[in-house]
Amino acid sequence: MLHYAVVFFVIAIIAAVLGFGGIAGAATGIAKILFIVFVILAIASLLFGRKKI
């Protein structure tokens, strides 16, 4: 999921450089949402992951 966040961030940067403000804003929003979901899932995985016996 972090990979997709980075991909959308790169798309946002390229779109911003080329002058596509709407596309850049949308891609940035998607990247932010994916990054937040990644962080939440990573923390949940660390807290509730498999326990060593």
PQR file of N, CA, C, O and H, with PARSE charges and radii, in Angstrom:
ATOM      1  N   MET A   1       0.830  -1.188   0.000 -0.4000 1.5000
ATOM      2  CA  MET A   1       0.000   0.000   0.000 -0.0000 2.0000
ATOM      3  C   MET A   1       0.875   1.253   0.000  0.5500 1.7000
ATOM      4  O   MET A   1       0.516   2.271  -0.593 -0.5500 1.4000
ATOM      5  N   LEU A   2       2.004   1.172   0.656 -0.4000 1.5000
ATOM      6  CA  LEU A   2       2.917   2.314   0.649 -0.0000 2.0000
ATOM      7  C   LEU A   2       3.421   2.579  -0.764  0.5500 1.7000
ATOM      8  O   LEU A   2       3.674   3.723  -1.140 -0.5500 1.4000
ATOM      9  H   LEU A   2       2.296   0.346   1.137  0.4000 1.0000
ATOM     10  N   HIS A   3       3.562   1.521  -1.533 -0.4000 1.5000
ATOM     11  CA  HIS A   3       3.994   1.656  -2.929 -0.0000 2.0000
ATOM     12  C   HIS A   3       2.995   2.502  -3.716  0.5500 1.7000
ATOM     13  O   HIS A   3       3.395   3.390  -4.469 -0.5500 1.4000
ATOM     14  H   HIS A   3       3.356   0.591  -1.228  0.4000 1.0000
ATOM     15  N   TYR A   4       1.708   2.234  -3.549 -0.4000 1.5000
ATOM     16  CA  TYR A   4       0.689   2.999  -4.260 -0.0000 2.0000
ATOM     17  C   TYR A   4       0.679   4.461  -3.820  0.5500 1.7000
ATOM     18  O   TYR A   4       0.453   5.352  -4.639 -0.5500 1.4000
ATOM     19  H   TYR A   4       1.384   1.512  -2.937  0.4000 1.0000
ATOM     20  N   ALA A   5       0.923   4.713  -2.530 -0.4000 1.5000
ATOM     21  CA  ALA A   5       0.987   6.092  -2.048 -0.0000 2.0000
ATOM     22  C   ALA A   5       2.137   6.837  -2.718  0.5500 1.7000
ATOM     23  O   ALA A   5       1.983   7.992  -3.114 -0.5500 1.4000
ATOM     24  H   ALA A   5       1.106   3.989  -1.865  0.4000 1.0000
ATOM     25  N   VAL A   6       3.287   6.180  -2.844 -0.4000 1.5000
ATOM     26  CA  VAL A   6       4.435   6.808  -3.502 -0.0000 2.0000
ATOM     27  C   VAL A   6       4.143   7.036  -4.983  0.5500 1.7000
ATOM     28  O   VAL A   6       4.511   8.075  -5.530 -0.5500 1.4000
ATOM     29  H   VAL A   6       3.412   5.242  -2.522  0.4000 1.0000
ATOM     30  N   VAL A   7       3.490   6.082  -5.632 -0.4000 1.5000
ATOM     31  CA  VAL A   7       3.150   6.228  -7.054 -0.0000 2.0000
ATOM     32  C   VAL A   7       2.229   7.427  -7.263  0.5500 1.7000
ATOM     33  O   VAL A   7       2.452   8.225  -8.173 -0.5500 1.4000
ATOM     34  H   VAL A   7       3.191   5.238  -5.187  0.4000 1.0000
ATOM     35  N   PHE A   8       1.200   7.562  -6.432 -0.4000 1.5000
ATOM     36  CA  PHE A   8       0.292   8.701  -6.575 -0.0000 2.0000
ATOM     37  C   PHE A   8       1.008  10.013  -6.263  0.5500 1.7000
ATOM     38  O   PHE A   8       0.703  11.038  -6.871 -0.5500 1.4000
ATOM     39  H   PHE A   8       1.019   6.914  -5.693  0.4000 1.0000
ATOM     40  N   PHE A   9       1.959   9.995  -5.321 -0.4000 1.5000
ATOM     41  CA  PHE A   9       2.716  11.198  -5.020 -0.0000 2.0000
ATOM     42  C   PHE A   9       3.568  11.619  -6.212  0.5500 1.7000
ATOM     43  O   PHE A   9       3.650  12.806  -6.529 -0.5500 1.4000
ATOM     44  H   PHE A   9       2.207   9.161  -4.827  0.4000 1.0000
ATOM     45  N   VAL A  10       4.196  10.661  -6.867 -0.4000 1.5000
ATOM     46  CA  VAL A  10       5.001  10.963  -8.058 -0.0000 2.0000
ATOM     47  C   VAL A  10       4.115  11.491  -9.177  0.5500 1.7000
ATOM     48  O   VAL A  10       4.489  12.434  -9.874 -0.5500 1.4000
ATOM     49  H   VAL A  10       4.129   9.697  -6.610  0.4000 1.0000
ATOM     50  N   ILE A  11       2.942  10.889  -9.351 -0.4000 1.5000
ATOM     51  CA  ILE A  11       1.997  11.379 -10.356 -0.0000 2.0000
ATOM     52  C   ILE A  11       1.595  12.821 -10.043  0.5500 1.7000
ATOM     53  O   ILE A  11       1.481  13.649 -10.947 -0.5500 1.4000
ATOM     54  H   ILE A  11       2.638  10.123  -8.785  0.4000 1.0000
ATOM     55  N   ALA A  12       1.382  13.117  -8.759 -0.4000 1.5000
ATOM     56  CA  ALA A  12       1.006  14.480  -8.365 -0.0000 2.0000
ATOM     57  C   ALA A  12       2.120  15.462  -8.680  0.5500 1.7000
ATOM     58  O   ALA A  12       1.854  16.565  -9.157 -0.5500 1.4000
ATOM     59  H   ALA A  12       1.474  12.445  -8.024  0.4000 1.0000
ATOM     60  N   ILE A  13       3.358  15.082  -8.423 -0.4000 1.5000
ATOM     61  CA  ILE A  13       4.483  15.982  -8.710 -0.0000 2.0000
ATOM     62  C   ILE A  13       4.601  16.232 -10.210  0.5500 1.7000
ATOM     63  O   ILE A  13       4.781  17.371 -10.640 -0.5500 1.4000
ATOM     64  H   ILE A  13       3.575  14.186  -8.036  0.4000 1.0000
ATOM     65  N   ILE A  14       4.501  15.171 -11.003 -0.4000 1.5000
ATOM     66  CA  ILE A  14       4.604  15.322 -12.453 -0.0000 2.0000
ATOM     67  C   ILE A  14       3.457  16.184 -12.983  0.5500 1.7000
ATOM     68  O   ILE A  14       3.673  17.048 -13.832 -0.5500 1.4000
ATOM     69  H   ILE A  14       4.355  14.245 -10.653  0.4000 1.0000
ATOM     70  N   ALA A  15       2.245  15.953 -12.488 -0.4000 1.5000
ATOM     71  CA  ALA A  15       1.096  16.732 -12.937 -0.0000 2.0000
ATOM     72  C   ALA A  15       1.242  18.203 -12.537  0.5500 1.7000
ATOM     73  O   ALA A  15       0.868  19.095 -13.299 -0.5500 1.4000
ATOM     74  H   ALA A  15       2.070  15.251 -11.798  0.4000 1.0000
ATOM     75  N   ALA A  16       1.781  18.451 -11.356 -0.4000 1.5000
ATOM     76  CA  ALA A  16       1.972  19.836 -10.917 -0.0000 2.0000
ATOM     77  C   ALA A  16       3.008  20.552 -11.777  0.5500 1.7000
ATOM     78  O   ALA A  16       2.843  21.727 -12.107 -0.5500 1.4000
ATOM     79  H   ALA A  16       2.086  17.727 -10.738  0.4000 1.0000
ATOM     80  N   VAL A  17       4.073  19.843 -12.138 -0.4000 1.5000
ATOM     81  CA  VAL A  17       5.102  20.448 -12.982 -0.0000 2.0000
ATOM     82  C   VAL A  17       4.542  20.777 -14.362  0.5500 1.7000
ATOM     83  O   VAL A  17       4.891  21.797 -14.956 -0.5500 1.4000
ATOM     84  H   VAL A  17       4.206  18.889 -11.870  0.4000 1.0000
ATOM     85  N   LEU A  18       3.676  19.909 -14.862 -0.4000 1.5000
ATOM     86  CA  LEU A  18       3.105  20.120 -16.186 -0.0000 2.0000
ATOM     87  C   LEU A  18       1.914  21.080 -16.178  0.5500 1.7000
ATOM     88  O   LEU A  18       1.404  21.439 -17.239 -0.5500 1.4000
ATOM     89  H   LEU A  18       3.392  19.081 -14.379  0.4000 1.0000
ATOM     90  N   GLY A  19       1.470  21.496 -14.997 -0.4000 1.5000
ATOM     91  CA  GLY A  19       0.421  22.493 -14.917 -0.0000 2.0000
ATOM     92  C   GLY A  19      -0.984  21.944 -14.771  0.5500 1.7000
ATOM     93  O   GLY A  19      -1.950  22.690 -14.931 -0.5500 1.4000
ATOM     94  H   GLY A  19       1.884  21.204 -14.135  0.4000 1.0000
ATOM     95  N   PHE A  20      -1.123  20.684 -14.479 -0.4000 1.5000
ATOM     96  CA  PHE A  20      -2.450  20.090 -14.276 -0.0000 2.0000
ATOM     97  C   PHE A  20      -2.788  20.145 -12.786  0.5500 1.7000
ATOM     98  O   PHE A  20      -2.584  19.172 -12.060 -0.5500 1.4000
ATOM     99  H   PHE A  20      -0.339  20.078 -14.350  0.4000 1.0000
ATOM    100  N   GLY A  21      -3.300  21.279 -12.343 -0.4000 1.5000
ATOM    101  CA  GLY A  21      -3.547  21.493 -10.918 -0.0000 2.0000
ATOM    102  C   GLY A  21      -4.597  20.573 -10.327  0.5500 1.7000
ATOM    103  O   GLY A  21      -4.431  20.077  -9.213 -0.5500 1.4000
ATOM    104  H   GLY A  21      -3.466  22.070 -12.933  0.4000 1.0000
ATOM    105  N   GLY A  22      -5.674  20.341 -11.059 -0.4000 1.5000
ATOM    106  CA  GLY A  22      -6.751  19.485 -10.545 -0.0000 2.0000
ATOM    107  C   GLY A  22      -6.309  18.055 -10.363  0.5500 1.7000
ATOM    108  O   GLY A  22      -6.610  17.420  -9.353 -0.5500 1.4000
ATOM    109  H   GLY A  22      -5.809  20.744 -11.964  0.4000 1.0000
ATOM    110  N   ILE A  23      -5.593  17.554 -11.348 -0.4000 1.5000
ATOM    111  CA  ILE A  23      -5.098  16.176 -11.266 -0.0000 2.0000
ATOM    112  C   ILE A  23      -4.066  16.060 -10.157  0.5500 1.7000
ATOM    113  O   ILE A  23      -4.046  15.064  -9.434 -0.5500 1.4000
ATOM    114  H   ILE A  23      -5.349  18.070 -12.169  0.4000 1.0000
ATOM    115  N   ALA A  24      -3.211  17.061 -10.011 -0.4000 1.5000
ATOM    116  CA  ALA A  24      -2.190  17.044  -8.972 -0.0000 2.0000
ATOM    117  C   ALA A  24      -2.830  17.046  -7.586  0.5500 1.7000
ATOM    118  O   ALA A  24      -2.394  16.323  -6.691 -0.5500 1.4000
ATOM    119  H   ALA A  24      -3.227  17.870 -10.598  0.4000 1.0000
ATOM    120  N   GLY A  25      -3.851  17.852  -7.420 -0.4000 1.5000
ATOM    121  CA  GLY A  25      -4.545  17.903  -6.129 -0.0000 2.0000
ATOM    122  C   GLY A  25      -5.229  16.595  -5.794  0.5500 1.7000
ATOM    123  O   GLY A  25      -5.180  16.135  -4.654 -0.5500 1.4000
ATOM    124  H   GLY A  25      -4.205  18.440  -8.147  0.4000 1.0000
ATOM    125  N   ALA A  26      -5.869  15.994  -6.788 -0.4000 1.5000
ATOM    126  CA  ALA A  26      -6.543  14.720  -6.555 -0.0000 2.0000
ATOM    127  C   ALA A  26      -5.534  13.622  -6.238  0.5500 1.7000
ATOM    128  O   ALA A  26      -5.763  12.818  -5.335 -0.5500 1.4000
ATOM    129  H   ALA A  26      -5.909  16.368  -7.715  0.4000 1.0000
ATOM    130  N   ALA A  27      -4.435  13.578  -6.960 -0.4000 1.5000
ATOM    131  CA  ALA A  27      -3.423  12.555  -6.711 -0.0000 2.0000
ATOM    132  C   ALA A  27      -2.781  12.743  -5.348  0.5500 1.7000
ATOM    133  O   ALA A  27      -2.469  11.764  -4.671 -0.5500 1.4000
ATOM    134  H   ALA A  27      -4.249  14.231  -7.694  0.4000 1.0000
ATOM    135  N   THR A  28      -2.582  13.984  -4.940 -0.4000 1.5000
ATOM    136  CA  THR A  28      -2.028  14.247  -3.617 -0.0000 2.0000
ATOM    137  C   THR A  28      -2.977  13.787  -2.520  0.5500 1.7000
ATOM    138  O   THR A  28      -2.546  13.209  -1.522 -0.5500 1.4000
ATOM    139  H   THR A  28      -2.835  14.780  -5.491  0.4000 1.0000
ATOM    140  N   GLY A  29      -4.264  14.041  -2.703 -0.4000 1.5000
ATOM    141  CA  GLY A  29      -5.263  13.591  -1.728 -0.0000 2.0000
ATOM    142  C   GLY A  29      -5.297  12.080  -1.608  0.5500 1.7000
ATOM    143  O   GLY A  29      -5.367  11.541  -0.503 -0.5500 1.4000
ATOM    144  H   GLY A  29      -4.614  14.510  -3.514  0.4000 1.0000
ATOM    145  N   ILE A  30      -5.247  11.398  -2.735 -0.4000 1.5000
ATOM    146  CA  ILE A  30      -5.242   9.941  -2.720 -0.0000 2.0000
ATOM    147  C   ILE A  30      -3.983   9.423  -2.037  0.5500 1.7000
ATOM    148  O   ILE A  30      -4.045   8.474  -1.255 -0.5500 1.4000
ATOM    149  H   ILE A  30      -5.190  11.836  -3.633  0.4000 1.0000
ATOM    150  N   ALA A  31      -2.844  10.038  -2.325 -0.4000 1.5000
ATOM    151  CA  ALA A  31      -1.587   9.610  -1.707 -0.0000 2.0000
ATOM    152  C   ALA A  31      -1.633   9.802  -0.187  0.5500 1.7000
ATOM    153  O   ALA A  31      -1.150   8.947   0.556 -0.5500 1.4000
ATOM    154  H   ALA A  31      -2.794  10.809  -2.960  0.4000 1.0000
ATOM    155  N   LYS A  32      -2.200  10.898   0.273 -0.4000 1.5000
ATOM    156  CA  LYS A  32      -2.308  11.136   1.710 -0.0000 2.0000
ATOM    157  C   LYS A  32      -3.184  10.087   2.372  0.5500 1.7000
ATOM    158  O   LYS A  32      -2.831   9.552   3.422 -0.5500 1.4000
ATOM    159  H   LYS A  32      -2.591  11.592  -0.330  0.4000 1.0000
ATOM    160  N   ILE A  33      -4.328   9.791   1.761 -0.4000 1.5000
ATOM    161  CA  ILE A  33      -5.237   8.798   2.323 -0.0000 2.0000
ATOM    162  C   ILE A  33      -4.575   7.421   2.382  0.5500 1.7000
ATOM    163  O   ILE A  33      -4.663   6.729   3.396 -0.5500 1.4000
ATOM    164  H   ILE A  33      -4.615  10.226   0.908  0.4000 1.0000
ATOM    165  N   LEU A  34      -3.910   7.024   1.287 -0.4000 1.5000
ATOM    166  CA  LEU A  34      -3.247   5.720   1.271 -0.0000 2.0000
ATOM    167  C   LEU A  34      -2.132   5.654   2.305  0.5500 1.7000
ATOM    168  O   LEU A  34      -1.941   4.613   2.934 -0.5500 1.4000
ATOM    169  H   LEU A  34      -3.838   7.586   0.463  0.4000 1.0000
ATOM    170  N   PHE A  35      -1.395   6.737   2.493 -0.4000 1.5000
ATOM    171  CA  PHE A  35      -0.323   6.741   3.486 -0.0000 2.0000
ATOM    172  C   PHE A  35      -0.881   6.608   4.892  0.5500 1.7000
ATOM    173  O   PHE A  35      -0.328   5.869   5.707 -0.5500 1.4000
ATOM    174  H   PHE A  35      -1.549   7.583   1.982  0.4000 1.0000
ATOM    175  N   ILE A  36      -1.965   7.311   5.190 -0.4000 1.5000
ATOM    176  CA  ILE A  36      -2.579   7.225   6.522 -0.0000 2.0000
ATOM    177  C   ILE A  36      -3.101   5.817   6.776  0.5500 1.7000
ATOM    178  O   ILE A  36      -2.924   5.278   7.868 -0.5500 1.4000
ATOM    179  H   ILE A  36      -2.413   7.912   4.528  0.4000 1.0000
ATOM    180  N   VAL A  37      -3.745   5.215   5.771 -0.4000 1.5000
ATOM    181  CA  VAL A  37      -4.230   3.838   5.916 -0.0000 2.0000
ATOM    182  C   VAL A  37      -3.056   2.891   6.135  0.5500 1.7000
ATOM    183  O   VAL A  37      -3.149   1.971   6.947 -0.5500 1.4000
ATOM    184  H   VAL A  37      -3.889   5.653   4.884  0.4000 1.0000
ATOM    185  N   PHE A  38      -1.945   3.106   5.413 -0.4000 1.5000
ATOM    186  CA  PHE A  38      -0.759   2.268   5.591 -0.0000 2.0000
ATOM    187  C   PHE A  38      -0.237   2.370   7.016  0.5500 1.7000
ATOM    188  O   PHE A  38       0.078   1.351   7.632 -0.5500 1.4000
ATOM    189  H   PHE A  38      -1.869   3.853   4.753  0.4000 1.0000
ATOM    190  N   VAL A  39      -0.141   3.578   7.545 -0.4000 1.5000
ATOM    191  CA  VAL A  39       0.381   3.766   8.897 -0.0000 2.0000
ATOM    192  C   VAL A  39      -0.525   3.093   9.920  0.5500 1.7000
ATOM    193  O   VAL A  39      -0.037   2.444  10.845 -0.5500 1.4000
ATOM    194  H   VAL A  39      -0.397   4.405   7.044  0.4000 1.0000
ATOM    195  N   ILE A  40      -1.839   3.242   9.763 -0.4000 1.5000
ATOM    196  CA  ILE A  40      -2.784   2.620  10.690 -0.0000 2.0000
ATOM    197  C   ILE A  40      -2.664   1.099  10.645  0.5500 1.7000
ATOM    198  O   ILE A  40      -2.645   0.446  11.688 -0.5500 1.4000
ATOM    199  H   ILE A  40      -2.235   3.770   9.011  0.4000 1.0000
ATOM    200  N   LEU A  41      -2.583   0.533   9.442 -0.4000 1.5000
ATOM    201  CA  LEU A  41      -2.453  -0.918   9.324 -0.0000 2.0000
ATOM    202  C   LEU A  41      -1.109  -1.420   9.842  0.5500 1.7000
ATOM    203  O   LEU A  41      -1.040  -2.510  10.412 -0.5500 1.4000
ATOM    204  H   LEU A  41      -2.599   1.063   8.595  0.4000 1.0000
ATOM    205  N   ALA A  42      -0.048  -0.652   9.656 -0.4000 1.5000
ATOM    206  CA  ALA A  42       1.263  -1.049  10.169 -0.0000 2.0000
ATOM    207  C   ALA A  42       1.262  -1.064  11.692  0.5500 1.7000
ATOM    208  O   ALA A  42       1.801  -1.986  12.305 -0.5500 1.4000
ATOM    209  H   ALA A  42      -0.104   0.233   9.193  0.4000 1.0000
ATOM    210  N   ILE A  43       0.665  -0.054  12.302 -0.4000 1.5000
ATOM    211  CA  ILE A  43       0.588  -0.016  13.767 -0.0000 2.0000
ATOM    212  C   ILE A  43      -0.278  -1.159  14.289  0.5500 1.7000
ATOM    213  O   ILE A  43       0.082  -1.809  15.270 -0.5500 1.4000
ATOM    214  H   ILE A  43       0.227   0.695  11.804  0.4000 1.0000
ATOM    215  N   ALA A  44      -1.411  -1.408  13.643 -0.4000 1.5000
ATOM    216  CA  ALA A  44      -2.275  -2.511  14.054 -0.0000 2.0000
ATOM    217  C   ALA A  44      -1.558  -3.847  13.901  0.5500 1.7000
ATOM    218  O   ALA A  44      -1.719  -4.735  14.738 -0.5500 1.4000
ATOM    219  H   ALA A  44      -1.703  -0.879  12.846  0.4000 1.0000
ATOM    220  N   SER A  45      -0.782  -3.995  12.860 -0.4000 1.5000
ATOM    221  CA  SER A  45      -0.032  -5.226  12.647 -0.0000 2.0000
ATOM    222  C   SER A  45       1.014  -5.419  13.736  0.5500 1.7000
ATOM    223  O   SER A  45       1.215  -6.535  14.217 -0.5500 1.4000
ATOM    224  H   SER A  45      -0.651  -3.274  12.180  0.4000 1.0000
ATOM    225  N   LEU A  46       1.673  -4.348  14.122 -0.4000 1.5000
ATOM    226  CA  LEU A  46       2.660  -4.455  15.191 -0.0000 2.0000
ATOM    227  C   LEU A  46       2.009  -4.788  16.541  0.5500 1.7000
ATOM    228  O   LEU A  46       2.556  -5.563  17.326 -0.5500 1.4000
ATOM    229  H   LEU A  46       1.510  -3.441  13.732  0.4000 1.0000
ATOM    230  N   LEU A  47       0.853  -4.205  16.797 -0.4000 1.5000
ATOM    231  CA  LEU A  47       0.197  -4.420  18.082 -0.0000 2.0000
ATOM    232  C   LEU A  47      -0.500  -5.778  18.175  0.5500 1.7000
ATOM    233  O   LEU A  47      -0.445  -6.439  19.212 -0.5500 1.4000
ATOM    234  H   LEU A  47       0.408  -3.576  16.160  0.4000 1.0000
ATOM    235  N   PHE A  48      -1.146  -6.186  17.103 -0.4000 1.5000
ATOM    236  CA  PHE A  48      -1.967  -7.393  17.146 -0.0000 2.0000
ATOM    237  C   PHE A  48      -1.407  -8.526  16.310  0.5500 1.7000
ATOM    238  O   PHE A  48      -2.118  -9.482  16.003 -0.5500 1.4000
ATOM    239  H   PHE A  48      -1.191  -5.649  16.261  0.4000 1.0000
ATOM    240  N   GLY A  49      -0.140  -8.430  15.939 -0.4000 1.5000
ATOM    241  CA  GLY A  49       0.482  -9.470  15.113 -0.0000 2.0000
ATOM    242  C   GLY A  49       0.638 -10.771  15.881  0.5500 1.7000
ATOM    243  O   GLY A  49       0.231 -10.888  17.037 -0.5500 1.4000
ATOM    244  H   GLY A  49       0.438  -7.654  16.188  0.4000 1.0000
ATOM    245  N   ARG A  50       1.237 -11.744  15.209 -0.4000 1.5000
ATOM    246  CA  ARG A  50       1.447 -13.044  15.856 -0.0000 2.0000
ATOM    247  C   ARG A  50       2.363 -12.884  17.062  0.5500 1.7000
ATOM    248  O   ARG A  50       3.386 -12.201  17.014 -0.5500 1.4000
ATOM    249  H   ARG A  50       1.567 -11.649  14.270  0.4000 1.0000
ATOM    250  N   LYS A  51       1.963 -13.528  18.126 -0.4000 1.5000
ATOM    251  CA  LYS A  51       2.756 -13.493  19.350 -0.0000 2.0000
ATOM    252  C   LYS A  51       3.679 -14.703  19.381  0.5500 1.7000
ATOM    253  O   LYS A  51       3.275 -15.817  19.046 -0.5500 1.4000
ATOM    254  H   LYS A  51       1.132 -14.083  18.165  0.4000 1.0000
ATOM    255  N   LYS A  52       4.906 -14.474  19.781 -0.4000 1.5000
ATOM    256  CA  LYS A  52       5.837 -15.597  19.940 -0.0000 2.0000
ATOM    257  C   LYS A  52       5.526 -16.300  21.250  0.5500 1.7000
ATOM    258  O   LYS A  52       5.314 -15.674  22.288 -0.5500 1.4000
ATOM    259  H   LYS A  52       5.234 -13.569  20.053  0.4000 1.0000
ATOM    260  N   ILE A  53       5.506 -17.597  21.165 -0.4000 1.5000
ATOM    261  CA  ILE A  53       5.136 -18.376  22.365 -0.0000 2.0000
ATOM    262  C   ILE A  53       6.369 -18.719  23.174  0.5500 1.7000
ATOM    263  O   ILE A  53       6.264 -19.368  24.215 -0.5500 1.4000
ATOM    264  H   ILE A  53       5.678 -18.105  20.321  0.4000 1.0000
TER
END
